[in-house]
Structures are given as structure tokens and as C-alpha cells.
Amino acid sequence: MTSDHARTGRPALSAARRAATRREVALAAAHLFIENGYGTTTVEDIAAAAGMGLRTFYRYFAGKEDVLAPLLAIGTQAWADELAACAPDLPLREALSVSYRTATTRTLTAEAIPESRLRPLVRAATQLPALRATWLRVQQDCEAQLIPIIAARTSRSADDLDVALTAAMANAAVRLATELWAATDEPGSAADVVDTCLSRLSAHTLL
């Protein structure tokens, strides 16, 4: 017998609503971090900006250090989606660069975050010990997303060691590039640094 949950899809809807709420709170927190700094922004500030009470906030997040995870995940998901949509005849190295640049531009535009204001936010996520674990967890999830996409683009199995190595190397290059870009005030976009780092991997057989 089919349950009411199976017929109505309520669990999926609840999960979707939860994800949407987490994303909204993360975006509110991001703007506060950009305007006021991570250290001076409190959980109370984030909850107020998101229009919720503290008890509700803690139903969605363990603490302030966890609140950026949904927003960071939006960026990595956008990169994976753009990579999967790249023309199949485009060389993988070029596809990785093009998809990252397109995903970054579209995500920042959609979330109304100028790239110039993104740098201090990424700097906090990559350098503050409280946020570093969240940053690395999102990066690990991104690597797992890249594996089936790279496998499909190279007509290989997702279990192929070269595919796993390529996903790990590409993801590490993008992570390192983003961290290098965030750590300085040098002109140029994160995508420019990503292009440079990915070019260093061109000797790899799949790149």
C-alpha cells in the first residue's frame, strides 16, 4: 500500500523547504559578514536579518561557523552543473575553466554579491579556524560531484583511478586558486587564478 507521504511527496517538500530556508539564512549571513565582518556578526544578528528567532536558527544550523555551508555549496553545485552542460567536444581542461568562470559569474549575479565583496568572505571561510572545516567539507563534496561528470566526458568508468585522480587534482587546483585569490588584494578575478592553476595540470593525461 502506498503511504500518504509517498503519494503527496511531503517529505521531499519538507526537505526542499528546509534547504531553501538554509540558503536564505546563509545569504543573509553572508551579507552581514561582508558588511560587518565575521567576528562582529552574532548569531542574533543573523537570525534577525533572516526574520527568525534563535530557537528556529538552531534548528537549521549548529552555530555561526556552519551557516555559510549552503552558500558555498551553491557555488560548487553551479560549477558541477555548468561542467556537465559544456559541449562534449570541448577539452576537459578548457571545460573546467569555462564552467568555473560561468558558474561564478551567474552565482554572484543571482545572489547580488559583487566579486569585490566576495574576497573578504572567502578569506574568512578559508583562513578562520572556525570556518575552515566547513570550507573543506564543501570542497570534499564538490570533488565527489566532479567524478561522474568527468567520467562521462572522458568515456570512462566512475571507478577509474585516473578519473578519481583528475577530479581530485582539478578540485584541489580550484580550491588552491580560490584561497590564493582571497588571501591577497591583487587585481583580477578568482576565475583568472583558477585558469592559471588549471593550466599547470595540463600535463595530466586526462587534462
Secondary structure by P-SEA (a helix, b strand, c coil): ccccccccaaaaaaaaaaaaaaaaaaaaaaaaaaacccccccaaaaaaaacccaaaaaaccccccccaaaaaaaaaaaaaaaaaaccccccaaaaaaaaaaaaaaaaaaaaccccccaaaaaaaaaccccaaaaaaaaaaaaaaaaaaaaaaaaccccccaaaaaaaaaaaaaaaaaaaaaaaccccccaaaaaaaaaaaacccccc
